[in-house]
Amino acid sequence: LSLGIETSGGVLTKILSRNTKLPCKSTQMYSTAVDNQPGLTIKIFQGERTLTVDNHQLGEFNFLGIPPMKRAEPRIEITFEVDLDGILVVKALETTTNKTKEYTVMDNKTKLSDKQINLMIEQAKEFHEFDKELLDLIESKNRLENLAYHIKNQIEDELLDEKLEKPDIDLLQNKSDKTLEWLYENQDEVNDVYRKKYDELELEFRNILSKKIVYTDDTGSSETKLFVNEI
């Protein structure tokens, strides 16, 4: 089964895919979900479903000592390494301080039976389309929230002061605040509604900036990716 951690929205974000040949190792970058978040609880799962509640938890550990920063600014590398004996070592690294912590999952303590594994694989096949749509919905909500916070952070860090007039800055502040307020009050909308809200906010942001500063979207098309998965 695939191995990964729980990220924002209770999603299983896979770090090692099912049937990866042993020994194996993979690293992904993550960040925080709130301002000045001092630490993370890293929950380790195996399975193929979208939500962690539908998968098998292998363990968890706390990773503390993250320096005070705005949400999504810290960079935490999470590495999964499995040896030939099936022992999984999970390592967290905070890149600004090089603070690290390791957690070892012993295969004999958390191992599922072949029957349990086969059942989880069958369930993943049965709910494939449902899980795909669910993940798309969660990602749409997260993208909208991330964009609104990105705009707020640009304003709070005074990165737009020399680029824009105050009325434009105030407009962006109002738009981002109202978007977050709407989002928190509307958690059960369909995917198209969140996508439309994202497109409207992004268009407003781009139009006001008018190419005066570099804007990086989350498609990976420009040099730096704006958003990373949050824990």
Salt bridges, closest charged atoms under 4 A:
GLU6 OE1 - LYS43 NZ 3.92
GLU48 OE1 - LYS14 NZ 3.17
GLU48 OE2 - ARG18 NE 3.75
ASP54 OD2 - ARG49 NH2 3.61
GLU122 OE2 - LYS125 NZ 3.83
GLU129 OE2 - HIS128 NE2 3.98
ASP131 OD2 - ARG49 NE 2.51
ASP136 OD2 - ARG195 NH2 2.41
GLU145 OE1 - ARG71 NH2 3.72
GLU156 OE1 - LYS70 NZ 2.97
GLU156 OE2 - LYS152 NZ 3.88
ASP157 OD1 - LYS70 NZ 3.91
ASP170 OD2 - LYS166 NZ 2.87
ASP177 OD1 - LYS152 NZ 2.81
ASP192 OD1 - ARG195 NH1 3.96
GLU202 OE2 - ARG206 NH2 3.49
GLU204 OE1 - LYS175 NZ 3.66
ASP217 OD2 - ARG206 NH2 3.68
ASP218 OD2 - ARG143 NE 2.63
GLU230 OE1 - ARG71 NH2 3.08
